[in-house]
């Protein structure tokens, strides 16, 4: 049994989305589904997460006068979770929230992290449509913070790389595993990650739900056909061979969902990431 190992934080934010509103409503709905009687508490790895989560509440963007104030609150919450000896998993909200989360994680650790980003999009724009905080730009902001925050970014499932994003990837040494080149077997993808990730840096997982094919996750703002299956994504996560120091699951848009299907996918991802965190930290003696 995993007892109080995860600090579960919600961030209801979507004002920096470029197409649709809706992800700000996601954290409360995902947490509600986590309590659904249709589920039991066991992961595929055999762990019981009934008591794994300590709910750290939800940060709502409407409570702040500026994005900078909200980012400060996110950093404070993540730092508090880690100071309590828990691993942060954050529910978005749009993808721009990964920037303050990763900065807080690295600052608390006192060393950089490597990031595995599951996504249809690079999210490396210098800015997007004049918005430096756009959900299309968080990883550019992370790299701007310098090598003390992120030492490696590997992007899995990319299928919309623009010329600008390719230039940004080259600039920052980002490795893109584009969907057109990926094997369908998630275990093989995990092996590719193992060869690419630094040996001495913990891993932060950032999972944008549009990494999955819309058939598996219709409740996202940007439908991009040709994505990963849920099975391949879970197998890839299960076989990450590094200590995992935190994660986020972002870009669920309940306004586009069908019968709550994508909310349940988000719950499944949280559960299996939680189980993998426990396994990775146990194996590494953390």
Secondary structure, 3 states (H helix, E strand, C coil): CCCCCEEEEEEECCCCCCCCCCHHHHHHHHHHHHCCCCCCCECCCCCECCCCEEEEEEEEHHHCCCHHHHHHHHHHHHHHHHHCCCEEEEEECCHHHHHHHHHHHHHHHCCCEEEEEECCCCCCCCCECCECCCCCCHHHHHHHCCCCCEEEEEEEEECCCCHHHHHHHHHHCCEEEEHHHCCCCHHHHHHHHHHHCCCCCCEEEEEEHHHECCCCCCCCCCCCCCCECHHHHHHHHHCCCCCEEEEEEECCCHHHCCCCHHHHHHHHHHHHHHHHHHHHHHHCCC
